């Protein structure tokens, strides 16, 4: 079967009209071939559910959850899905306060967004005459026990996808969730924020898909974020390796773990616009000889730089680094840049006070630390020195790393 994967993010499923638009896209883009539709939570639902998880007062949390449920029922009513279906959606949104572990409770709470959005889309497609069904992705994507940032043994995806493939023998469209999976103890796990792209790649491996399309609000992958920089352009083709580099450095269009499993199986990845489905797009594939003539640049705000040194002011040795990296792994901190001298080790990562506190507690005694927030990490690939100077003009450069064709600068926000 020529199975394709289509992933739709929160912006593309944010309201009733957006759901209708997905149905229209599927009608013109699938050519009647079987496909798996991977869907994120509607709009900013995940953010709202995070607040529910963080709320210590159960009554207040329940009230906020009811508001979220009501917004989904309003969408279902606009799509004329019926009162019985609305009751089904309402029953999904229940407090997960029976789960003692905080991170496990987080995963179970935020997963409600994907479970609801996919129910709504699947039901609407069926009502519109599509041969569609709903699938609980937790039956296919099995993870470890690392809640909030679970890992997947990608080698198991083919065997785990057997039931999903059976569904595709009797349905043209299977609607399922991004971002979530199932831990070994049967609890819900999540793959990390923006992990739905990775879900799409995993399901492509499970289904031997011919391609993956990720539908965004931008026309393909630009050489820089058009919301931040002016005069950006769509990059029509990109080699897997270059896409991996860009995602590693923080390009927001593609989740960092998405590309590698597709590269391993030579499955092309398309980045398209759900606003202009027939407009410019990007194909990420096997183009090892492709020359890149367009500079690519990435800006990541809300960055922290932490300086670490032995408390006895000795040299930074391998034993110190072992302690540091062990604490980073325990805290789940992804280091975006690092630099060391004889007596100091500098870490650059996305600002996260909770993870930072966990890191410091795990690091323990024996180290002196200091940190600075409100920084920006600028990465430029294939750019001229003039462009790099222009992009960081008037800013204090705190740290710089140059490794052709990449220049990275940590900049003071002021």
N, C-alpha and C positions, 0 to 999 in steps of 0.2 A: 504493500500500500504506500502511496505517496503522501505520507502524513506530514503535515506542517504544524508548527507551534506558533501561536499568536499570543503575545503577552500585552495586557492593557493595564496601565498604572492607574493610580487614584484619580488623577485629573481627567482621564478618559472615561471614568465611570462615576463621576461626581454627582449626577442628577439624572432625572428621567430622560431628558433629551440626549444626554451622553450615552445612556444605555441604548436608546434608539439608534444612535449613530454607529455604535459597535455592530448592531444587527445589519445596518446598511453596508458597513465595511466588509463584513463576512460574506455578504451576498455577492460582492464584486471581486473579492480577493482570494477566495478559496477554490473557485472553479469546480465546486462539487466534490472535491477531494476531502478525505477525513482530516480532521484537525483537532488539536487540543488547545483550548482557550485558557490561559493562565491570567487570573484577575487579582488585582490588589484591592485593599479596602477603599471604600468610596471617599473621595476628597481628602479631608483632614481627619478622618475617623480614627486612624491610629494614634494621632496626637491626643485626641479627646479620650480615647481609651487608656492612654498612658496616665492621664490625669485621674481617671477612675482608679487605676491601680495604686497611684500614689496617695490617694485620699484616705486618711486614717479613720474618718467618721463614716461608718457603714451607711447611715441614713443619707448623708450627702453623696456618697458614692453611688448609692442606688438611684437617687434622683438624677444624677448626671447620666447614668446608664440608661434610664428611662427616656431622657432627652435624645440620646443617640438612637435608641430603638425607634422613637417616634419619627425621627428624620428619615430612617430607612422605610418605615411604613408609609410615610408621605410619598416617597418615590414609588413604592409598590402600588399605591393607590393611583398615582398619576399614570402608571402603566396599565392600570385596570387588571391587576392580577387577582383580585377577589379577596373577600373578607377572610376566608379560611386560610389563604396563604399569608395574609397579614398576621393572623394569630400564630402561624408557624414562625415568622420572623420575630415576633414579640417574645416567643418562648426561648429563642436563642440567647437573648441578652439577659443573662443571670449573673449575679455577683459570684466571683470565684474565691470568696473569702474562706472556703473550706480548705484551701491549699496553703499549707504552712510555709513552705519555702518561698521566699519573696520573688526570686527570679522565675521559678516555675509558675507562680501565680501571675506574674507579668505576661509570660507567654500565653497562658490560657486566656487571659483577659484580652490582649490585643488581637489574638487570633479570631475573636468574634467578628471583627470587621471583615476579614476575608470570607468567613463562613457565610455572612449575611449577603455581601455583594455578589458572591457567586450563585447563591440561591436565587437572587432576584434576576440576574442575567439569564440563568438557565431556564427559569420559568417563563421569562418574556420571550426567549427564543422559541420555546415549545409552543406558546400561544400564537406566535407569528408563523407557525408552520414548519419550523426547522426540525430536523431529526436530531434533537439535542438531549443531553442528559447531564446530571450533576454528579461529580465525583469528589469524594473526600481524599485529598492528596496525602493525608497522613497514612493511608493504606499503601502508598507507593514510595514516599520519601521518608526513609528511616534514618535517624540521626543518633549522635551520641547524647550524653546527658548534660552537655554544656548549654544550659538555658540562656536565652538572649543572643547567643552567637554559636549555635550548634554546628557541628561538622558532619559531613555525609561521606560515607565510603562509596565513592562513585562507581567502583567496580561491581557493586551490587544492584545498580539501577536496572540493568536488563532483566534480571530475575525478579526484582520487585515489581516490575511493570507488567507482569503477565496478566493480572486481572484487568488492568487498564486497557491492554491490547484487546482483550476479549470484548470490552465495551465498544471499541472502535470497529469491531466486526458487525455490530448491529446498530451503531449510531454514527452519523457523519460528524457530529460535534460533541465533544466532551468538555464541559466547563468545570474548571477546578481552581484551587487556590494557589497563589504564590506565597512565599515568605514563611510558610509553616511546614512542620513535619511531625514525626512521632518519635519520642525518645524510647530507649529500651524498656523502661518501666511502664510504657503505655501513656505517659503524659504528653501533652502538647509541647512541642519545642518550636523555636523560631530561628531563622538563618541569619539574623541581624537586619537592621534597618536597610531598606531598599533591596532586600534579598529576593524579591520576586523575579528579577532578571535571572538570577542563579537558578531559581526553581524551573524556569523555562528551559534553561540549558540541561538541567538534570532530566527533565521529562523528555527532551529531545533524545537524550542517550537511551532512556528507557524504551522509547517508541521507534528507534532508528529513523528519526525524522529526516526529511530531505532539506529542511531549512527552518530557521527561527526568525520571526519578525517581532520586534519590540516597537510598540506604538507609543510615541511621545508627543508632546505639544510643540516640538521643534521639527523642522524639515531635515531629518537626517542628523548625523553627527557633525557638529561644527568644529572649526579649528580652535574655538574658544567659546566660553559660555556667552551666548548673545544677550543674556540678562545683565551681564557685567561689562562686557567689552563691545565696542562699536565695530562696524564693518567686518563682521565675521562671515565666513563662507562655509557652505556644506562641503564636506570631504566625500567624494563619490565612492571611492574604494580605499580600503585600508587593510594591510596585512594583519594577520592574527598577532604577530609579535608586537607590532606597533600599538595595536589596541590594548594588548596586555600591559605594555609600558605606560600608556596613558591612564588606564584604569588604576594601575598601581600608584601612580602619582596623584590620583584623586579626581580624574575626569568624572563628572557626575552623571553622564549619560549612560554609562555601562557599569554595572556592579563588578568589583574587582575579580570575583571568582567565576564570572559568567563565561569568559572567553576560552579558558584552557580546556574544559571538557569538550567544547565544540571543535577546537583545534585538533584535539586528539582523534576525533572522528571525521574531520574535514567537513563539518556541517556549516554552511554559510549563515551568517547572522545579518539580518537587515534591520536598520533603524529607520522607521517611517513616521510620518505625521498623521495622527488621527484627525487633525483639522483639515489637512490637505492630502488625502490619501494617495493622490496621483501626482503629488509634487516631488521635489528632489528628495532623494533618500541616500543612505549609505549602505554599502555592502562590505562586511568584514569577512575576509576569506583568505585563501592561500595565494598570496601575491608577494612572494619573497623578493622578486626583482623590482618591485614597484618603487620608483623614486618619489620622494616626498619633497615637493617644492613649496609647500605652504607651511609657514611656521605654526606650531601648535603650542598653546599656552593655557595654563590652568592656575586659577587662584583659589586658595582655600583660606577663608577667614576663620576666626575663633580657634586659633592655634595656641598651644602652650609649649613653652620650652623649659625643661627642667634640667638643672645642673646637679650632678651627683659626684661626690668625692669621698674617699675613705676618711673617716673621722680622725684617724691618726696622721692624716696628711701624707700618707705613703703613696707610692706609685699605684696607678690603676692596673691591677693584674688580672689574670684569667679567672682567679677565684672570685674577684669582685664582680666581673662581668657575668659569671655564672649566676651569682645571686641576683643581679639586676634583671637578667633575662628570665629567670625563674619567676620573679615577682611580677614582671610584665605579663607573662603567660597566665599567672593566677588571676590577675586583674582584668585580663581581656583587653589590654591596650595595644592598638596597632600603631607601631612607630613609623612615622612618615619620613623622618630623617634623623640621623645620628652623627655625632662627631666626638672624638675623644682626643685628649692631650695626655701628658704624663700623669697629671694628678686630678683630672676632671673628665667626666663623661656627660655629654649633652644629649638629651632626648627631645624630639619634636613630635607632638601628637595632637589629635583633636581634643579640645578642652572638654573634660568630663570630670566634674568634681567627685562624683561617686567612685568612678574607677580609679581616680588619682588617690583617693583616701585608701582604697583597698590595696593599691600598689605600695603605698608608703607603709601600711601596716604589715604587708607581706615582706617588704624589704628589711624591716626590723632595724635594730641598732647597728652601729658600725659605719654609718654613712652620714654625711652632711648634705642636705639638699636645699635648693632654692629654686623658685620657678617664677616665670613671667607669663601672664595671660595677654589676651587681646592682640595677638600677633597674626600675621598673614604669611602663608607659604606660597610663593610664586614659582611655578615650574615652566620653563620654556624649552621646547624641543625644536630643532631645525631653525632656530632664529638667529638673527644677526646680533652683534654686540650693541648696535644702535637701537634695535627693538627692545632688548633687555634693559638698556639704560632708560628708554622712554617709559617702559611699563613700571619701573621702580623709581622714577624721578621724584625727588623731594622726600624720599623715605630713607630712614636709617637702615642699613643692611646689618643685621645682627649676625648672620651666618650665611656662608655661600659655599656651594659645592658645584664643581664643574666636571662633567664627564661626557665628552662629546658623544652625541649631539645634544646633551641635556645640561642646562644651567638651572640651578635652584637657589633661590634667595629667600631667607627668612627676614621679613620686614616688620619693623615697628609700625603699629597701626596709626600712630600719630604723625 
